[in-house]
Each structure stands twice: as structure tokens, then as C-alpha cells.
């Protein structure tokens, strides 16, 4: 049999199949490609009349050239009458298990078949592993990792004030170790002992104006002297209370002027060179925003400015890229607001939610659906997912725009607007 039959490209391109399979390099060396996604170097040989298999490492931790070198060294030991497995146990300090990153990627690849994993979730998990886990423990043999090795990573993240991400990373590590236990790569899950080790930081809510300050905000927005498109962005944000990325990356083809509906897709077409431009609705599925007559008027004004482009809010210097993520908040600061303490774009959501709830007119399900909040109760989540409450949401969004308009001159409490229900309610 020829020696050195494989090429680095063949190994890199080897994909998992329905069953484990081998790629032979010669000289008893082969690459075992597991159906779950891992790639393992193995060498079969006979010693004292018995068949044996020598583990030579995990790809890509051990590249092709290194695997061949280990094979040749093992063949020389056999020629000298020595069992390479025994010598390896006695003398080698090299890792005896794959790295955490290798197993984590294998787990992540295998999880692609899980129907509960949406593409946006799968990408987020991988990105968080690459940003927070792999640089710290990715290269370490997974069977060498203890609880004490994981805790500093999480403490460091917690101190950065990214508590929500820290919690997800902790869950991800636990899932990777659970998979490793099931595979027989490690004996126990060290992430299990992290429970209670971290104090969750208090949730920092985005600043929002009290509703009695709406007349002030509406007046300042009306007299804003900056870029006209920026003023319109503030207004559309107020009337629709969508998230920042949902607004910034909005495309004209998402707006149906005939039905007065903005459909934010779960994922958008990526804009080359624009980070996170593929993001759509946060929950990963389409989010529908009924457009009030006031919101439609704002969009018509915007279309006069940017209608020739794909993006609703193109950047000032490059119309093929979206406006800056800081545009609306910068406008609010120009109006005299502290976006860390008074109000920010995200705060419009809290203001709308507060008014809609206080009015007593709208069901909780309709409000939550329009806020695009994720229902934590699984039974209710299944119901809310099917029940769009679209007719109620249309009336509700028109009521909210009417409420903003009514507060242009003086403050009116939400419950005092209960008689101002729109036609069709």
C-alpha cells in the first residue's frame, strides 16, 4: 500500500456521513471521520500476535504532517520490538483527548439537526464561543479541564457587565461537557459545579421618559434642525417602537404601502462590510408591524428622501450602508437628553408598553406580541405563536400614534384616552 495518500485538502473537506468512515493514508495510518463530526487519527498494528489501535491525535489539533510523523515513530518502535501504546503511556506528556474547541465544534455541528435551533440562534452560539470561550480554554484538552478552569472565564465576563451573555456561555459550556460525557471523552461535567458561583448582576433597564414628558419630546422632535432623515428616524421609532437593528437595517421591500404593514424578516440579506446587517427580527421569525396613518405619513416623507435606495435609512456618507447605530441617540442628545439617564431609542419601547398597558384597552397577548417579546411559558408561547391578534394590534398601533399626537400640546394620561378608540374597534 502506498504511503502518504491523503492531501490536506481531502482531510479538510471530509464531511460527516450517516456512519463513521475511514480515510486511509497508508502505513496503517488513517483518519476516522465520525458521523457526529469529529476527525481522529488512528493507526492499526499487531503486537505479540494481537491486533491493536493507536490513537495519534485529533484533527485539526494534530495536522496531517504531525500525524505522519507519529505514525513513522510508532512503526520504528514496532521494528525495535516495542509496543507504541505502552511507551506512549509511560513517556508521553501529550494530550490524550481532543481539545475543548474540537469537541465544542463537533457538538455545535451535530446540533444543526435540532429543530428548536433557529439559524440566528446557531450563529449566536458559535459567535459567543469564538469570542469568549475558545480564546481562553479552546486549545486545552477537554479531559484536563476542571471547574476551577471555567470559573475565571465567567467571572471576567460578569465583571464586564455582560450578564446575559455570561449566562448563555455558562449554559453552552455545560452542554458541550454533557455531550463529551455522552461520547465517553470525559467522565464528568465540571460545569455542573458552577451553580451558585456567580451573582447575577442587576438588570440595567434602558432609560425612558415618563409619559408626562411626552409633550416636551414631541416638541423637541418637531423643531429638530439636524439632518431631516434623522428626525424622521426618531419619529418612525416613536410610532413603531422597533429595536435599533430592526430600524437601521430596514429595507423598502419590507414595507407594504397597500396594506400598511411592515414585515421585518427573521433574517435579512447581508450587506457586505456591514456588521450584523443580516439581523432581522430579534426572535428569529418574522415580526409584523401594523403601520398607523401617522407612521405611513412618516414613511412617505422618508421615501421622498431615500426611496431610490434599498435601505430606508441609508448612511449620510454611503447610501448603500445603513445609518450609524448611534444616529437616533445622537439626535436625542442634541435635543438635550442624556441617553444614559433620560431616554434612548430603546426607551421608546418601554414608553409605548407603559401607555398601552395603562390604557386598559388592549390584551396582554396583543401588547406582548407587538413588543416582540419572547413568552417564557411554553404553553402560552405555543398559543401566542399561532395567535397573531392582528386586528387588535392594528387598532392598538393606531391608538398609540393618536396618543402621541394628542400629547403634542399637553399631557394626557393613557386612561384618559380610552374614549379615543379608532374606527373599527
Secondary structure by P-SEA (a helix, b strand, c coil): cccccccaaaaaacccccbbbbbbccccbbbbbbccbbbbbbbbbccccccccccccccccccaaaaaaaaaaaaaaaaacccaaaaaaccccccccccaaaaaaaaaaaacccccccaaaaaaaaaaaaccccccccccccccccaaaaaaaaaaaaaacaaaaaaaaaaaaaaaaaaaaaacccccccccccccccccccccccccccccaaaaaaaaaaaccccaaaaaaaaaaaaccccaaaaaacccccccccccbbbbcccccccccccccccccccccbbbbbbcaaaaaaaaaaaacccccccccccccccccccccaaaaaaaaaacccccccccccaaaaaaaaaaaaaccccaaaaaaaaccccccaaaaaaaaaccaaaaaaaaaaaaaaaaaaacccccccccccccccccc
